[in-house]
Amino acid sequence: MKSSIIKIVGIITIALTVSTNCKSETGSKKKTIFSDFLSIPMAGNSWAVKDNENSVQTIAKSGVEHWDNPANKINTYFRTGRSGKIELAVRLRVKSGKSKINCQIGHDSKNLSISNIEFDTIRIGSFDLKDAGYQTLVLSGIEKTADTFVEITNLFIKGEAIDQSVRFVKDDFYWGRRGPSVHLGYEIPADAGDVAYFYNEITVPTGNDVEGSYFMANGFAEGYFGIQVNSTTERRILFSVWSPFKTDKPSDIPEDQKIILLKKGNDVRAGAFGNEGSGGQSYRKYIWKSGTTYRFLLKGIPSENNSTDYSAYFYAPEIGKWELIASFRRPKTTTYLKHPHSFLENFMPQNGYLTRMAYYTNQWVFNTSGQWIELTKANFTADATARKEARLDYAGGTEGGKFYLKNCGFFSENTLIDSSFSRSGTGQKPEIDFTLLP
């Protein structure tokens, strides 16, 4: 049983109105309709799902626009604080001809025939929500005479299940579609001294290695190190160090503040990165496997001329030895390792409707006095998408004596942000001969 703390969602006021672009038009006259419904933008809350597999994205800035594949289903998610009756309507149109779609929540479904070529808001009907939490409206294409089924901008909801506790993505659609990122910050004992190495392990359970996932194992104050899923045929081991110069453009970094590559391992590519800060990045393409435990070791020690050197090592049990990913030098920095942490994020917005999780186990640090110290306490945090309650599908804590992180997929249970957790110590310190590291 998970020892995570279930969060009680705070109450905020939501105005149950629709904007003027959600009106039906007849000639030059406009009449406001569905003014007592709550409007949910499809662009930030819908995903195209093809037989439970990833599909080409059919969700644009305005909502559903390129729905041409009858195998694709459009899933729209919103969260309610209670069960009960709900009324649904949608603002939509066909480009030409006629279409028929099926609208389903739970076991209730209704067919909707559409022939209007101008946007109009059409009532779908009444549904019964059996439980509180995340709800999924599934739209299926039945018939069409044009190239696409329909274009949809908004879903409208009202009823006894709808109150101020309803949650959905209202803005920042790119981040809302990526979903909430979650973190574990490990507590170093106050008497640990200077930390030269940070050791961690990750196991991604079978079925949780979703495309777009970054399972970050060894985070530190100046960078991060972990594994990710880039596509159906590519996975990476990724290690990056931020420049002390704050910018999203690598070209803006002054020469004396650029990250210096000291060495890289076999088959490792290295260069600069940007967009989320800038610095030096290295990665190795490697088909790591779900269900297998991988080991990570990070070294960080002060070096010459007010700089610090960072080295990342990866241990795959199928290879049976430690391998160097890369060593970087960070200028204008004199420090040992600080702020050890892990995180889990999704970097593909089109896959933000799929759940992924990982176990983070057996954390240790090695100090300059030659002692291994086990880290058994962690603080759970989440990003702005979670904190502003745009998405509530996040969790973390302990399970079976292991730390874990979980996000995306619109599961209804979540964990109180800033909760603290502890696991039982294993006493199984890493057996590493540092002199043999490449």
Sequence and secondary structure as in RCSB ss.txt:
>XXXX:A:sequence
MKSSIIKIVGIITIALTVSTNCKSETGSKKKTIFSDFLSIPMAGNSWAVKDNENSVQTIAKSGVEHWDNPANKIN
TYFRTGRSGKIELAVRLRVKSGKSKINCQIGHDSKNLSISNIEFDTIRIGSFDLKDAGYQTLVLSGIEKTADTFV
EITNLFIKGEAIDQSVRFVKDDFYWGRRGPSVHLGYEIPADAGDVAYFYNEITVPTGNDVEGSYFMANGFAEGYF
GIQVNSTTERRILFSVWSPFKTDKPSDIPEDQKIILLKKGNDVRAGAFGNEGSGGQSYRKYIWKSGTTYRFLLKG
IPSENNSTDYSAYFYAPEIGKWELIASFRRPKTTTYLKHPHSFLENFMPQNGYLTRMAYYTNQWVFNTSGQWIEL
TKANFTADATARKEARLDYAGGTEGGKFYLKNCGFFSENTLIDSSFSRSGTGQKPEIDFTLLP
>XXXX:A:secstr
     B             TTSEEEETTEEEE  TTSEEEEHHHHEEEEETTEE    EETTEE     TTEEEE
EEEEESS EEEEEEEEEE SSS EEEEEEETTEEEEEEE  SS EEEEEEEEEE SSEEEEEEEEEEEESSSSS 
EEEEEEEESTT STT B   S HHHHHH   EEEEE   TT   EEEEEEEEE  TT   TTEEEEEEEBTTEEE
EEEE SSS EEEEEEEE SS  S GGGS GGGS EEEEE TTEEEEEE SSS EEEEEEE    TT EEEEEEEE
EEETTTEEEEEEEEEETTTTEEEEEEEEEEES        EEEEEE  GGGTTS EEEEEEEEEEEETTS EEE 
 EEEEEE HHHHTTS   EEEEEETTEEEEEE S  S  B TT EEE           GGG  
